[in-house]
Amino acid sequence: MADDEEDEGPAVELGEGEPVDGAPLARVSARLTWGLEKSEVARREGETTIRTPDGARELGSVLDEVDATYFSSRNDFETAVRGVIGTGAVPTAEE
């Protein structure tokens, strides 16, 4: 890119959408190094609020409903959590 070219801004305008409560599950799982025991995930990220189709939930309460005690990979963790919270559209935040 030449120095005389101007920054044209973002390629896609994001707009003024409604806010969404909680962090995406992928963001939370990306902060961890795998394999981990469920208790260690709960210790590190249990108080984190994640986005679910039914609204924001604390990860610790979701993990209480997960049967697995060890996650060998990020995919194992995300699959187990999605088995509890489901998949689908995430509602916007109440203001």
Biopython code that builds the backbone (N, CA, C, O; Angstrom):
import numpy as np
from Bio.PDB.StructureBuilder import StructureBuilder

atoms = [
    (1, "MET", "N", (0.855, -1.169, 0.000)),
    (1, "MET", "CA", (0.000, 0.000, 0.000)),
    (1, "MET", "C", (0.902, 1.233, 0.000)),
    (1, "MET", "O", (1.831, 1.317, 0.804)),
    (2, "ALA", "N", (0.649, 2.156, -0.861)),
    (2, "ALA", "CA", (1.459, 3.365, -0.961)),
    (2, "ALA", "C", (1.123, 4.327, 0.165)),
    (2, "ALA", "O", (0.010, 4.322, 0.691)),
    (3, "ASP", "N", (2.106, 5.163, 0.532)),
    (3, "ASP", "CA", (1.907, 6.114, 1.617)),
    (3, "ASP", "C", (0.904, 7.199, 1.266)),
    (3, "ASP", "O", (0.295, 7.782, 2.163)),
    (4, "ASP", "N", (0.715, 7.485, -0.033)),
    (4, "ASP", "CA", (-0.180, 8.564, -0.420)),
    (4, "ASP", "C", (-1.650, 8.136, -0.508)),
    (4, "ASP", "O", (-2.520, 8.977, -0.731)),
    (5, "GLU", "N", (-1.933, 6.850, -0.337)),
    (5, "GLU", "CA", (-3.326, 6.400, -0.357)),
    (5, "GLU", "C", (-3.984, 6.740, 0.977)),
    (5, "GLU", "O", (-3.368, 6.622, 2.037)),
    (6, "GLU", "N", (-5.232, 7.159, 0.907)),
    (6, "GLU", "CA", (-5.973, 7.509, 2.117)),
    (6, "GLU", "C", (-6.645, 6.282, 2.704)),
    (6, "GLU", "O", (-6.989, 5.342, 1.987)),
    (7, "ASP", "N", (-6.825, 6.301, 4.005)),
    (7, "ASP", "CA", (-7.586, 5.240, 4.659)),
    (7, "ASP", "C", (-9.052, 5.479, 4.333)),
    (7, "ASP", "O", (-9.604, 6.533, 4.647)),
    (8, "GLU", "N", (-9.669, 4.506, 3.710)),
    (8, "GLU", "CA", (-11.062, 4.652, 3.284)),
    (8, "GLU", "C", (-12.046, 4.228, 4.361)),
    (8, "GLU", "O", (-13.251, 4.224, 4.111)),
    (9, "GLY", "N", (-11.586, 3.879, 5.524)),
    (9, "GLY", "CA", (-12.476, 3.458, 6.596)),
    (9, "GLY", "C", (-12.774, 1.980, 6.508)),
    (9, "GLY", "O", (-12.172, 1.266, 5.707)),
    (10, "PRO", "N", (-13.699, 1.516, 7.325)),
    (10, "PRO", "CA", (-14.003, 0.085, 7.331)),
    (10, "PRO", "C", (-14.666, -0.354, 6.025)),
    (10, "PRO", "O", (-15.390, 0.415, 5.391)),
    (11, "ALA", "N", (-14.409, -1.587, 5.641)),
    (11, "ALA", "CA", (-14.993, -2.136, 4.415)),
    (11, "ALA", "C", (-16.497, -2.342, 4.577)),
    (11, "ALA", "O", (-17.245, -2.264, 3.602)),
    (12, "VAL", "N", (-16.938, -2.602, 5.801)),
    (12, "VAL", "CA", (-18.351, -2.828, 6.075)),
    (12, "VAL", "C", (-18.756, -1.922, 7.231)),
    (12, "VAL", "O", (-18.127, -1.943, 8.289)),
    (13, "GLU", "N", (-19.791, -1.136, 7.035)),
    (13, "GLU", "CA", (-20.308, -0.299, 8.107)),
    (13, "GLU", "C", (-21.119, -1.171, 9.064)),
    (13, "GLU", "O", (-21.981, -1.937, 8.633)),
    (14, "LEU", "N", (-20.841, -1.052, 10.362)),
    (14, "LEU", "CA", (-21.510, -1.893, 11.335)),
    (14, "LEU", "C", (-22.866, -1.358, 11.754)),
    (14, "LEU", "O", (-23.732, -2.139, 12.150)),
    (15, "GLY", "N", (-23.073, -0.086, 11.680)),
    (15, "GLY", "CA", (-24.371, 0.483, 12.002)),
    (15, "GLY", "C", (-24.606, 0.632, 13.485)),
    (15, "GLY", "O", (-23.694, 0.474, 14.298)),
    (16, "GLU", "N", (-25.828, 0.933, 13.819)),
    (16, "GLU", "CA", (-26.225, 1.209, 15.195)),
    (16, "GLU", "C", (-27.145, 0.118, 15.709)),
    (16, "GLU", "O", (-28.289, 0.404, 16.063)),
    (17, "GLY", "N", (-26.685, -1.120, 15.761)),
    (17, "GLY", "CA", (-27.495, -2.238, 16.237)),
    (17, "GLY", "C", (-27.717, -2.194, 17.729)),
    (17, "GLY", "O", (-27.082, -1.422, 18.446)),
    (18, "GLU", "N", (-28.622, -3.027, 18.184)),
    (18, "GLU", "CA", (-28.907, -3.137, 19.610)),
    (18, "GLU", "C", (-27.773, -3.897, 20.300)),
    (18, "GLU", "O", (-27.224, -4.834, 19.719)),
    (19, "PRO", "N", (-27.414, -3.514, 21.521)),
    (19, "PRO", "CA", (-26.365, -4.241, 22.240)),
    (19, "PRO", "C", (-26.835, -5.640, 22.638)),
    (19, "PRO", "O", (-28.035, -5.891, 22.749)),
    (20, "VAL", "N", (-25.889, -6.541, 22.849)),
    (20, "VAL", "CA", (-26.188, -7.912, 23.254)),
    (20, "VAL", "C", (-25.447, -8.169, 24.559)),
    (20, "VAL", "O", (-24.253, -7.887, 24.668)),
    (21, "ASP", "N", (-26.160, -8.708, 25.556)),
    (21, "ASP", "CA", (-25.545, -9.015, 26.852)),
    (21, "ASP", "C", (-24.678, -10.259, 26.741)),
    (21, "ASP", "O", (-25.022, -11.207, 26.034)),
    (22, "GLY", "N", (-23.558, -10.249, 27.440)),
    (22, "GLY", "CA", (-22.699, -11.416, 27.523)),
    (22, "GLY", "C", (-21.648, -11.479, 26.436)),
    (22, "GLY", "O", (-21.702, -10.758, 25.439)),
    (23, "ALA", "N", (-20.692, -12.361, 26.658)),
    (23, "ALA", "CA", (-19.597, -12.576, 25.701)),
    (23, "ALA", "C", (-19.921, -13.785, 24.837)),
    (23, "ALA", "O", (-20.578, -14.718, 25.299)),
    (24, "PRO", "N", (-19.468, -13.781, 23.590)),
    (24, "PRO", "CA", (-19.645, -14.975, 22.758)),
    (24, "PRO", "C", (-18.867, -16.154, 23.356)),
    (24, "PRO", "O", (-17.776, -15.966, 23.895)),
    (25, "LEU", "N", (-19.413, -17.345, 23.264)),
    (25, "LEU", "CA", (-18.755, -18.533, 23.797)),
    (25, "LEU", "C", (-17.366, -18.709, 23.195)),
    (25, "LEU", "O", (-16.430, -19.087, 23.900)),
    (26, "ALA", "N", (-17.225, -18.441, 21.910)),
    (26, "ALA", "CA", (-15.925, -18.592, 21.243)),
    (26, "ALA", "C", (-14.866, -17.672, 21.851)),
    (26, "ALA", "O", (-13.698, -18.052, 21.930)),
    (27, "ARG", "N", (-15.248, -16.485, 22.275)),
    (27, "ARG", "CA", (-14.292, -15.565, 22.897)),
    (27, "ARG", "C", (-13.809, -16.115, 24.230)),
    (27, "ARG", "O", (-12.625, -16.027, 24.554)),
    (28, "VAL", "N", (-14.728, -16.680, 24.997)),
    (28, "VAL", "CA", (-14.355, -17.245, 26.295)),
    (28, "VAL", "C", (-13.446, -18.447, 26.094)),
    (28, "VAL", "O", (-12.419, -18.558, 26.763)),
    (29, "SER", "N", (-13.800, -19.342, 25.194)),
    (29, "SER", "CA", (-12.991, -20.552, 24.985)),
    (29, "SER", "C", (-11.621, -20.226, 24.395)),
    (29, "SER", "O", (-10.668, -20.974, 24.611)),
    (30, "ALA", "N", (-11.508, -19.129, 23.656)),
    (30, "ALA", "CA", (-10.221, -18.734, 23.075)),
    (30, "ALA", "C", (-9.240, -18.252, 24.145)),
    (30, "ALA", "O", (-8.030, -18.258, 23.919)),
    (31, "ARG", "N", (-9.747, -17.836, 25.300)),
    (31, "ARG", "CA", (-8.871, -17.358, 26.375)),
    (31, "ARG", "C", (-8.218, -18.496, 27.151)),
    (31, "ARG", "O", (-7.315, -18.267, 27.956)),
    (32, "LEU", "N", (-8.674, -19.716, 26.908)),
    (32, "LEU", "CA", (-8.196, -20.864, 27.678)),
    (32, "LEU", "C", (-7.269, -21.741, 26.844)),
    (32, "LEU", "O", (-7.315, -21.723, 25.614)),
    (33, "THR", "N", (-6.425, -22.510, 27.536)),
    (33, "THR", "CA", (-5.543, -23.471, 26.891)),
    (33, "THR", "C", (-6.082, -24.864, 27.201)),
    (33, "THR", "O", (-6.363, -25.176, 28.359)),
    (34, "TRP", "N", (-6.227, -25.691, 26.191)),
    (34, "TRP", "CA", (-6.888, -26.998, 26.339)),
    (34, "TRP", "C", (-5.883, -28.109, 26.420)),
    (34, "TRP", "O", (-4.810, -27.963, 25.836)),
    (35, "GLY", "N", (-6.138, -29.223, 27.101)),
    (35, "GLY", "CA", (-7.227, -29.743, 27.855)),
    (35, "GLY", "C", (-7.268, -29.186, 29.277)),
    (35, "GLY", "O", (-6.260, -28.870, 29.909)),
    (36, "LEU", "N", (-8.490, -29.097, 29.712)),
    (36, "LEU", "CA", (-8.776, -28.572, 31.049)),
    (36, "LEU", "C", (-9.895, -29.360, 31.715)),
    (36, "LEU", "O", (-10.799, -29.873, 31.055)),
    (37, "GLU", "N", (-9.812, -29.443, 33.026)),
    (37, "GLU", "CA", (-10.908, -30.015, 33.795)),
    (37, "GLU", "C", (-12.020, -28.986, 33.900)),
    (37, "GLU", "O", (-11.777, -27.779, 33.870)),
    (38, "LYS", "N", (-13.238, -29.482, 34.023)),
    (38, "LYS", "CA", (-14.392, -28.583, 34.146)),
    (38, "LYS", "C", (-14.230, -27.661, 35.351)),
    (38, "LYS", "O", (-14.592, -26.486, 35.284)),
    (39, "SER", "N", (-13.692, -28.178, 36.444)),
    (39, "SER", "CA", (-13.524, -27.353, 37.647)),
    (39, "SER", "C", (-12.552, -26.196, 37.401)),
    (39, "SER", "O", (-12.727, -25.112, 37.957)),
    (40, "GLU", "N", (-11.539, -26.420, 36.577)),
    (40, "GLU", "CA", (-10.573, -25.362, 36.275)),
    (40, "GLU", "C", (-11.208, -24.303, 35.372)),
    (40, "GLU", "O", (-10.950, -23.112, 35.541)),
    (41, "VAL", "N", (-12.029, -24.726, 34.420)),
    (41, "VAL", "CA", (-12.748, -23.763, 33.570)),
    (41, "VAL", "C", (-13.665, -22.922, 34.449)),
    (41, "VAL", "O", (-13.741, -21.704, 34.292)),
    (42, "ALA", "N", (-14.356, -23.576, 35.369)),
    (42, "ALA", "CA", (-15.257, -22.853, 36.272)),
    (42, "ALA", "C", (-14.487, -21.871, 37.156)),
    (42, "ALA", "O", (-14.959, -20.764, 37.415)),
    (43, "ARG", "N", (-13.313, -22.274, 37.614)),
    (43, "ARG", "CA", (-12.510, -21.382, 38.463)),
    (43, "ARG", "C", (-12.063, -20.147, 37.692)),
    (43, "ARG", "O", (-12.116, -19.032, 38.211)),
    (44, "ARG", "N", (-11.624, -20.348, 36.459)),
    (44, "ARG", "CA", (-11.092, -19.241, 35.661)),
    (44, "ARG", "C", (-12.174, -18.359, 35.042)),
    (44, "ARG", "O", (-12.052, -17.134, 35.041)),
    (45, "GLU", "N", (-13.228, -18.976, 34.518)),
    (45, "GLU", "CA", (-14.218, -18.231, 33.735)),
    (45, "GLU", "C", (-15.652, -18.390, 34.234)),
    (45, "GLU", "O", (-16.587, -17.946, 33.568)),
    (46, "GLY", "N", (-15.837, -19.010, 35.384)),
    (46, "GLY", "CA", (-17.182, -19.301, 35.885)),
    (46, "GLY", "C", (-18.076, -18.088, 36.071)),
    (46, "GLY", "O", (-19.294, -18.193, 35.922)),
    (47, "GLU", "N", (-17.498, -16.947, 36.391)),
    (47, "GLU", "CA", (-18.295, -15.739, 36.610)),
    (47, "GLU", "C", (-18.556, -14.964, 35.327)),
    (47, "GLU", "O", (-19.258, -13.954, 35.345)),
    (48, "THR", "N", (-17.997, -15.428, 34.216)),
    (48, "THR", "CA", (-18.188, -14.755, 32.932)),
    (48, "THR", "C", (-19.600, -14.985, 32.431)),
    (48, "THR", "O", (-20.107, -16.106, 32.470)),
    (49, "THR", "N", (-20.227, -13.931, 31.965)),
    (49, "THR", "CA", (-21.563, -14.032, 31.387)),
    (49, "THR", "C", (-21.418, -14.306, 29.900)),
    (49, "THR", "O", (-20.718, -13.585, 29.189)),
    (50, "ILE", "N", (-22.093, -15.364, 29.433)),
    (50, "ILE", "CA", (-22.034, -15.724, 28.011)),
    (50, "ILE", "C", (-23.392, -15.508, 27.356)),
    (50, "ILE", "O", (-24.425, -15.480, 28.023)),
    (51, "ARG", "N", (-23.367, -15.356, 26.042)),
    (51, "ARG", "CA", (-24.591, -15.192, 25.262)),
    (51, "ARG", "C", (-25.223, -16.558, 25.006)),
    (51, "ARG", "O", (-24.535, -17.518, 24.659)),
    (52, "THR", "N", (-26.537, -16.631, 25.182)),
    (52, "THR", "CA", (-27.274, -17.846, 24.853)),
    (52, "THR", "C", (-28.555, -17.442, 24.131)),
    (52, "THR", "O", (-28.963, -16.282, 24.198)),
    (53, "PRO", "N", (-29.192, -18.382, 23.444)),
    (53, "PRO", "CA", (-30.464, -18.060, 22.783)),
    (53, "PRO", "C", (-31.570, -17.643, 23.758)),
    (53, "PRO", "O", (-32.532, -16.983, 23.366)),
    (54, "ASP", "N", (-31.428, -18.031, 25.030)),
    (54, "ASP", "CA", (-32.422, -17.666, 26.043)),
    (54, "ASP", "C", (-32.014, -16.448, 26.852)),
    (54, "ASP", "O", (-32.638, -16.149, 27.870)),
    (55, "GLY", "N", (-30.979, -15.739, 26.420)),
    (55, "GLY", "CA", (-30.479, -14.577, 27.147)),
    (55, "GLY", "C", (-29.161, -14.901, 27.814)),
    (55, "GLY", "O", (-28.721, -16.050, 27.812)),
    (56, "ALA", "N", (-28.540, -13.906, 28.377)),
    (56, "ALA", "CA", (-27.224, -14.061, 29.001)),
    (56, "ALA", "C", (-27.306, -14.971, 30.227)),
    (56, "ALA", "O", (-28.254, -14.906, 31.010)),
    (57, "ARG", "N", (-26.279, -15.824, 30.370)),
    (57, "ARG", "CA", (-26.172, -16.714, 31.538)),
    (57, "ARG", "C", (-24.733, -16.748, 32.010)),
    (57, "ARG", "O", (-23.803, -16.564, 31.225)),
    (58, "GLU", "N", (-24.560, -16.985, 33.291)),
    (58, "GLU", "CA", (-23.228, -17.129, 33.847)),
    (58, "GLU", "C", (-22.691, -18.512, 33.468)),
    (58, "GLU", "O", (-23.387, -19.517, 33.611)),
    (59, "LEU", "N", (-21.444, -18.552, 32.982)),
    (59, "LEU", "CA", (-20.859, -19.802, 32.518)),
    (59, "LEU", "C", (-20.832, -20.857, 33.621)),
    (59, "LEU", "O", (-21.032, -22.040, 33.346)),
    (60, "GLY", "N", (-20.591, -20.450, 34.848)),
    (60, "GLY", "CA", (-20.556, -21.407, 35.960)),
    (60, "GLY", "C", (-21.855, -22.178, 36.104)),
    (60, "GLY", "O", (-21.832, -23.384, 36.350)),
    (61, "SER", "N", (-22.988, -21.504, 35.954)),
    (61, "SER", "CA", (-24.275, -22.199, 36.072)),
    (61, "SER", "C", (-24.509, -23.135, 34.892)),
    (61, "SER", "O", (-25.142, -24.180, 35.042)),
    (62, "VAL", "N", (-24.003, -22.764, 33.725)),
    (62, "VAL", "CA", (-24.106, -23.646, 32.563)),
    (62, "VAL", "C", (-23.249, -24.884, 32.787)),
    (62, "VAL", "O", (-23.685, -25.999, 32.505)),
    (63, "LEU", "N", (-22.025, -24.695, 33.294)),
    (63, "LEU", "CA", (-21.137, -25.828, 33.535)),
    (63, "LEU", "C", (-21.707, -26.802, 34.556)),
    (63, "LEU", "O", (-21.409, -27.995, 34.499)),
    (64, "ASP", "N", (-22.525, -26.312, 35.493)),
    (64, "ASP", "CA", (-23.168, -27.197, 36.463)),
    (64, "ASP", "C", (-24.060, -28.226, 35.774)),
    (64, "ASP", "O", (-24.291, -29.310, 36.309)),
    (65, "GLU", "N", (-24.559, -27.885, 34.587)),
    (65, "GLU", "CA", (-25.445, -28.781, 33.842)),
    (65, "GLU", "C", (-24.702, -29.669, 32.839)),
    (65, "GLU", "O", (-25.312, -30.532, 32.208)),
    (66, "VAL", "N", (-23.403, -29.466, 32.690)),
    (66, "VAL", "CA", (-22.592, -30.263, 31.766)),
    (66, "VAL", "C", (-22.132, -31.530, 32.480)),
    (66, "VAL", "O", (-21.631, -31.467, 33.603)),
    (67, "ASP", "N", (-22.304, -32.694, 31.821)),
    (67, "ASP", "CA", (-21.914, -33.968, 32.423)),
    (67, "ASP", "C", (-20.411, -34.220, 32.391)),
    (67, "ASP", "O", (-19.879, -34.872, 33.290)),
    (68, "ALA", "N", (-19.722, -33.718, 31.378)),
    (68, "ALA", "CA", (-18.290, -33.975, 31.228)),
    (68, "ALA", "C", (-17.510, -33.353, 32.379)),
    (68, "ALA", "O", (-17.884, -32.303, 32.902)),
    (69, "THR", "N", (-16.424, -34.012, 32.767)),
    (69, "THR", "CA", (-15.557, -33.474, 33.814)),
    (69, "THR", "C", (-14.227, -32.997, 33.265)),
    (69, "THR", "O", (-13.450, -32.364, 33.980)),
    (70, "TYR", "N", (-13.956, -33.299, 31.979)),
    (70, "TYR", "CA", (-12.697, -32.917, 31.341)),
    (70, "TYR", "C", (-12.963, -32.582, 29.882)),
    (70, "TYR", "O", (-13.707, -33.284, 29.197)),
    (71, "PHE", "N", (-12.351, -31.507, 29.416)),
    (71, "PHE", "CA", (-12.462, -31.096, 28.017)),
    (71, "PHE", "C", (-11.068, -31.205, 27.400)),
    (71, "PHE", "O", (-10.159, -30.466, 27.778)),
    (72, "SER", "N", (-10.903, -32.124, 26.454)),
    (72, "SER", "CA", (-9.588, -32.324, 25.849)),
    (72, "SER", "C", (-9.269, -31.266, 24.799)),
    (72, "SER", "O", (-8.108, -31.055, 24.450)),
    (73, "SER", "N", (-10.315, -30.602, 24.298)),
    (73, "SER", "CA", (-10.089, -29.583, 23.273)),
    (73, "SER", "C", (-11.131, -28.479, 23.395)),
    (73, "SER", "O", (-12.142, -28.615, 24.084)),
    (74, "ARG", "N", (-10.850, -27.398, 22.709)),
    (74, "ARG", "CA", (-11.799, -26.277, 22.657)),
    (74, "ARG", "C", (-13.124, -26.745, 22.072)),
    (74, "ARG", "O", (-14.193, -26.355, 22.541)),
    (75, "ASN", "N", (-13.046, -27.582, 21.047)),
    (75, "ASN", "CA", (-14.262, -28.082, 20.408)),
    (75, "ASN", "C", (-15.097, -28.911, 21.377)),
    (75, "ASN", "O", (-16.322, -28.784, 21.396)),
    (76, "ASP", "N", (-14.456, -29.760, 22.184)),
    (76, "ASP", "CA", (-15.185, -30.549, 23.183)),
    (76, "ASP", "C", (-15.930, -29.638, 24.159)),
    (76, "ASP", "O", (-17.091, -29.878, 24.488)),
    (77, "PHE", "N", (-15.250, -28.600, 24.608)),
    (77, "PHE", "CA", (-15.851, -27.643, 25.539)),
    (77, "PHE", "C", (-17.054, -26.946, 24.908)),
    (77, "PHE", "O", (-18.137, -26.922, 25.493)),
    (78, "GLU", "N", (-16.866, -26.383, 23.723)),
    (78, "GLU", "CA", (-17.950, -25.646, 23.073)),
    (78, "GLU", "C", (-19.135, -26.556, 22.751)),
    (78, "GLU", "O", (-20.285, -26.136, 22.875)),
    (79, "THR", "N", (-18.867, -27.792, 22.340)),
    (79, "THR", "CA", (-19.941, -28.742, 22.050)),
    (79, "THR", "C", (-20.740, -29.052, 23.314)),
    (79, "THR", "O", (-21.969, -29.097, 23.277)),
    (80, "ALA", "N", (-20.045, -29.266, 24.430)),
    (80, "ALA", "CA", (-20.717, -29.570, 25.693)),
    (80, "ALA", "C", (-21.568, -28.397, 26.160)),
    (80, "ALA", "O", (-22.703, -28.589, 26.596)),
    (81, "VAL", "N", (-21.028, -27.185, 26.071)),
    (81, "VAL", "CA", (-21.775, -26.001, 26.512)),
    (81, "VAL", "C", (-22.973, -25.768, 25.601)),
    (81, "VAL", "O", (-24.065, -25.467, 26.083)),
    (82, "ARG", "N", (-22.786, -25.902, 24.297)),
    (82, "ARG", "CA", (-23.914, -25.714, 23.369)),
    (82, "ARG", "C", (-24.984, -26.788, 23.555)),
    (82, "ARG", "O", (-26.155, -26.558, 23.252)),
    (83, "GLY", "N", (-24.586, -27.958, 24.052)),
    (83, "GLY", "CA", (-25.562, -28.998, 24.365)),
    (83, "GLY", "C", (-26.509, -28.561, 25.475)),
    (83, "GLY", "O", (-27.648, -29.023, 25.545)),
    (84, "VAL", "N", (-26.037, -27.675, 26.336)),
    (84, "VAL", "CA", (-26.867, -27.154, 27.432)),
    (84, "VAL", "C", (-27.623, -25.901, 26.997)),
    (84, "VAL", "O", (-28.827, -25.797, 27.232)),
    (85, "ILE", "N", (-26.939, -24.957, 26.369)),
    (85, "ILE", "CA", (-27.572, -23.673, 26.057)),
    (85, "ILE", "C", (-28.322, -23.678, 24.732)),
    (85, "ILE", "O", (-29.178, -22.824, 24.501)),
    (86, "GLY", "N", (-28.008, -24.634, 23.857)),
    (86, "GLY", "CA", (-28.642, -24.684, 22.551)),
    (86, "GLY", "C", (-27.952, -23.726, 21.577)),
    (86, "GLY", "O", (-26.955, -23.079, 21.898)),
    (87, "THR", "N", (-28.523, -23.667, 20.388)),
    (87, "THR", "CA", (-28.004, -22.771, 19.349)),
    (87, "THR", "C", (-29.158, -21.968, 18.803)),
    (87, "THR", "O", (-30.315, -22.376, 18.910)),
    (88, "GLY", "N", (-28.853, -20.846, 18.226)),
    (88, "GLY", "CA", (-29.900, -20.019, 17.644)),
    (88, "GLY", "C", (-29.589, -18.554, 17.842)),
    (88, "GLY", "O", (-28.518, -18.182, 18.321)),
    (89, "ALA", "N", (-30.549, -17.733, 17.463)),
    (89, "ALA", "CA", (-30.391, -16.293, 17.563)),
    (89, "ALA", "C", (-30.279, -15.862, 19.018)),
    (89, "ALA", "O", (-30.930, -16.423, 19.900)),
    (90, "VAL", "N", (-29.442, -14.859, 19.253)),
    (90, "VAL", "CA", (-29.221, -14.328, 20.594)),
    (90, "VAL", "C", (-30.026, -13.035, 20.713)),
    (90, "VAL", "O", (-29.897, -12.152, 19.865)),
    (91, "PRO", "N", (-30.857, -12.911, 21.755)),
    (91, "PRO", "CA", (-31.658, -11.686, 21.903)),
    (91, "PRO", "C", (-30.797, -10.474, 22.230)),
    (91, "PRO", "O", (-29.726, -10.606, 22.823)),
    (92, "THR", "N", (-31.264, -9.303, 21.843)),
    (92, "THR", "CA", (-30.555, -8.076, 22.161)),
    (92, "THR", "C", (-30.806, -7.704, 23.617)),
    (92, "THR", "O", (-31.747, -8.193, 24.242)),
    (93, "ALA", "N", (-29.961, -6.842, 24.143)),
    (93, "ALA", "CA", (-30.021, -6.445, 25.553)),
    (93, "ALA", "C", (-31.218, -5.543, 25.809)),
    (93, "ALA", "O", (-31.643, -4.776, 24.945)),
    (94, "GLU", "N", (-31.738, -5.655, 27.001)),
    (94, "GLU", "CA", (-32.808, -4.774, 27.457)),
    (94, "GLU", "C", (-32.156, -3.495, 27.948)),
    (94, "GLU", "O", (-31.185, -3.546, 28.704)),
    (95, "GLU", "N", (-32.672, -2.357, 27.532)),
    (95, "GLU", "CA", (-32.065, -1.099, 27.984)),
    (95, "GLU", "C", (-32.958, -0.404, 28.971)),
    (95, "GLU", "O", (-32.616, 0.671, 29.463)),
]
sb = StructureBuilder()
sb.init_structure("model")
sb.init_model(0)
sb.init_chain("A")
sb.init_seg("    ")
for serial, (resi, resn, name, xyz) in enumerate(atoms, 1):
    if name == "N":
        sb.init_residue(resn, " ", resi, " ")
    sb.init_atom(name, np.array(xyz, "f"), 0.0, 1.0, " ", f" {name:<3s}", serial, name[0])
structure = sb.get_structure()
